[in-house]
Amino acid sequence: MLEIIAYIFIVIGVVALAIGTIGLWRLPDIFSRLHAAGLVDSVALPFLLLGLALVAADLLVLGKTMALLVFALITSATACHALARAALADTAPSYKIIDRPAVKTVKKKKSTRSRRG
């Protein structure tokens, strides 16, 4: 039963890794690609490492994989942040989307009738 749960975690990690890889190919600019890479590291890696730790079923392997997970999550976030700041400082072109709702300007029409009655 434990092996089935471990294999399910590994499959979830591989699927998340595949989705992130497709996102790296399809996204238009450096900032979106960094977002996809950061999500792959923070979603796929825990599932893969937890699945590997459950397959090994050893306390030493579990400790090493959890230490590796903590190290990878910290360094991944730091690396993504540093790359994003460098791209921003270098004024890397970004894909611009205006994320505002459309605002209609309504012009007031002058009334042709008088207000007196």
Phi, psi and omega in degrees: 000322180293324179292325178295316177297320179297317180292328175295317176299319180294319179295318177299318178296319180292320178295316178297322177295319178294319179296319177294324178294318176297321178297323178295326178285323191267336184286147193278327188230175186295325183290320177293322179292323175295323177297316179295319180294321178294322178291324177297316180295323185271348178251310185287318184298316177298320179295316180296314182291323177293321176297319178294322179294323179288326177293320181290326178053041178230139183293324179294318178294320178299316178296318180292320180291325178290323175295320177296321179296314179298315179298316182293320180294321179291313182289328178294314179296320179294318180293318178297319179295317180295319178294321179293320178294322178293320178293323178291320179292329180275002184051056177295141180294136180241156178280117187264124174234127177277115185258056179232145175290150180293132180248122179270136175264122181256121177270133178282129178271144177282134181284140177271344179268153176276155183274358186279347178140000000 
